[in-house]
Amino acid sequence: MSRTTVITGASDGIGEAAAKMLAYPGDTLVVVGRSPEKTKAIAQELDADFFLADFTDLAQVRALAASLAQKYPRIDVLANNAGGIMGPREVTVDGHEKTFQVNHLAPFLLTTLLIEQLVASRATIINTSSAAHRHMAKFDIDDLDAEKNYSANAAYGNAKLANILFTRELHRRYGDHGVNAAAFHPGVVGSNFSAESTQLMRLAYGSLARRFMLSPAQGADTLVWLATTQPGVDWEAGDYYAKRKPAKTSALAQDPALALQLWEHSAAMVAAP
């Protein structure tokens, strides 16, 4: 049976690599990106559908969800892959700290707006997280927009922790309805995810350093594995993976009460159902 796979952040890096590996004949591949040129180019190369959305604007996320829901009655895989590490603190048009919105609030909103179709499709939802949540996060459930204390690294770590907590709560709420959610760490990948970050981070992920990092295709391997294998047999829903195996998380990432709090706070921040 043909499947419909939606990948965000698909115009570059891990998302682009995953799209190339998941472009199966007969399936419907949907690539979502911010750059019109890059997104259109990868879509044309793979004969895929494409949509544009800038996750710093939640109105665009709502429009994206409406378009996807209208065009695709069935969505078998949703890969929430868009994200990155930013520089100095910025506030989006929606009034939220940019790193948290792009990495967590936007995919949270997209997923919850599509949840009826995802449940009906018994979909797999894959959230790109990072091992950075273990050593960078300084998580404060009452300061998700980092108004009191901000650093680029902590903001990124907090958002990646949020990706895992979101995965856990997705599983708690919708696992019995057939939805299978997983988070994963791609590894240290040479990509453009730090393009909007500090000069130090851009240097750290520059062309010289990339020679010692994983390729985007290597980083996308676990995403593709989760998207193409059988939950409950090859992997367990609600868990966090790296290199196709269960991976260690921080204690906070395993806190069900915190996962519930984050869901409730996130829903209020985006006015989601």
Buried (B, 14 or more C-beta within 10 A) or exposed (E): EEBBBBBBBBBBBBBBBBBBBBBEEEBBBBBBBBEEEBBBBBBEEBEBBBBBBBBBBBEBBBBBBEBBBEEBEBBBBBBBBBBBBBBEBBBBEBEBBBBBBBBBBBBBBBBBBBBEBBBBBBBBBBBBBBBBBBEBBBBEEEBBBBEEEBBBBBBBBBBBBBBBBBBBBBBBBBBEEBBBBBBBBBBBBBBBBBBBBBEEBBEBBEEEEBEEBBBBBBBBBBBBBBBBEEBEEEBEBBBBBBEBEEBEBBEBBEBEEBBBBBBEBBBEBBEBE
